[in-house]
Amino acid sequence: DDTTGEIAICSSAAIVLPNVKSDDEYAEACYYALKMIDVCLHLSDFPFKHLKYTALNRMSAGVGLIGLAHHLANKGLHYYTQSGRNEIHEIFETHYWHLVNASLRLGKELGNAGWINKTKWPDGWLPIDTYNKFVDDLVTVENKRDWESLRKDIIANGGISNSVLCAMMPC
């Protein structure tokens, strides 16, 4: 019953890359993956009172991506080629972009995570701010999304609906 600490919990989902045919479908898939996690968290029976308290205040979600190898094979690309690495970069920029936008949308609809103030999201933090810049040496493409407009929208909303958004499962 002690509520001074946190119990980590992350609810997971995955986007099946080969099944997504357009940018609009990707946005919709991310929205519904996060909404499903939100609903499941609110309907769950938690074995500990504090686990529920933590889960509903943190609203951690881990939405990954599956089918990357299938996607690359369908395009005749390989992990180890420049064109393959560029494709992977664009896929994961799209993935995180749509997750952040979906969480922002849910934040406007349902409210931000109770503990969003314990994160950097309300300040406008984005994954492009803290990623390992070594990655830039591996690709020859630039980011394509308007991250700065998204940053302004997040600040205006005081954050997003989830503390955590993305987690890649082994598959």
Solvent accessible surface area in square Angstrom, and as a share of the most:
residue,aa,sasa,rsa
1,D,140,0.73
2,D,98,0.51
3,T,66,0.39
4,T,124,0.72
5,G,40,0.38
6,E,81,0.37
7,I,64,0.32
8,A,102,0.79
9,I,59,0.30
10,C,64,0.39
11,S,27,0.17
12,S,80,0.51
13,A,17,0.13
14,A,38,0.30
15,I,7,0.04
16,V,59,0.34
17,L,13,0.06
18,P,23,0.14
19,N,101,0.52
20,V,29,0.17
21,K,155,0.66
22,S,55,0.36
23,D,67,0.35
24,D,117,0.60
25,E,74,0.33
26,Y,8,0.03
27,A,38,0.29
28,E,97,0.44
29,A,31,0.24
30,C,0,0.00
31,Y,9,0.03
32,Y,119,0.45
33,A,11,0.09
34,L,0,0.00
35,K,66,0.28
36,M,95,0.42
37,I,3,0.01
38,D,14,0.07
39,V,68,0.39
40,C,67,0.40
41,L,6,0.03
42,H,100,0.44
43,L,137,0.68
44,S,47,0.31
45,D,142,0.73
46,F,35,0.15
47,P,103,0.65
48,F,129,0.54
49,K,142,0.60
50,H,15,0.07
51,L,20,0.10
52,K,93,0.39
53,Y,90,0.34
54,T,3,0.01
55,A,1,0.01
56,L,44,0.22
57,N,32,0.17
58,R,44,0.16
59,M,8,0.04
60,S,12,0.08
61,A,0,0.00
62,G,1,0.01
63,V,0,0.00
64,G,0,0.00
65,L,7,0.04
66,I,55,0.28
67,G,26,0.25
68,L,28,0.14
69,A,58,0.45
70,H,100,0.44
71,H,33,0.15
72,L,3,0.02
73,A,71,0.55
74,N,106,0.55
75,K,112,0.48
76,G,58,0.55
77,L,36,0.18
78,H,93,0.41
79,Y,118,0.45
80,Y,162,0.62
81,T,42,0.24
82,Q,65,0.29
83,S,60,0.39
84,G,0,0.00
85,R,75,0.27
86,N,22,0.11
87,E,29,0.13
88,I,36,0.18
89,H,35,0.16
90,E,45,0.20
91,I,13,0.07
92,F,61,0.25
93,E,15,0.07
94,T,24,0.14
95,H,1,0.00
96,Y,47,0.18
97,W,37,0.13
98,H,12,0.06
99,L,0,0.00
100,V,0,0.00
101,N,47,0.24
102,A,5,0.04
103,S,0,0.00
104,L,8,0.04
105,R,117,0.43
106,L,1,0.00
107,G,6,0.06
108,K,127,0.54
109,E,87,0.39
110,L,100,0.50
111,G,35,0.33
112,N,46,0.24
113,A,5,0.04
114,G,49,0.47
115,W,29,0.10
116,I,15,0.07
117,N,117,0.60
118,K,114,0.48
119,T,31,0.18
120,K,130,0.55
121,W,8,0.03
122,P,34,0.21
123,D,109,0.57
124,G,1,0.01
125,W,59,0.21
126,L,0,0.00
127,P,24,0.15
128,I,40,0.20
129,D,59,0.30
130,T,90,0.52
131,Y,76,0.29
132,N,105,0.54
133,K,109,0.46
134,F,123,0.51
135,V,59,0.34
136,D,66,0.34
137,D,117,0.60
138,L,71,0.35
139,V,19,0.11
140,T,102,0.59
141,V,38,0.22
142,E,143,0.64
143,N,65,0.33
144,K,139,0.59
145,R,58,0.21
146,D,80,0.42
147,W,12,0.04
148,E,90,0.40
149,S,52,0.34
150,L,4,0.02
151,R,48,0.17
152,K,142,0.60
153,D,67,0.35
154,I,0,0.00
155,I,85,0.43
156,A,92,0.71
157,N,39,0.20
158,G,32,0.31
159,G,0,0.00
160,I,0,0.00
161,S,3,0.02
162,N,1,0.01
163,S,11,0.07
164,V,65,0.37
165,L,1,0.01
166,C,32,0.19
167,A,44,0.34
168,M,89,0.40
169,M,60,0.27
170,P,134,0.84
171,C,129,0.77
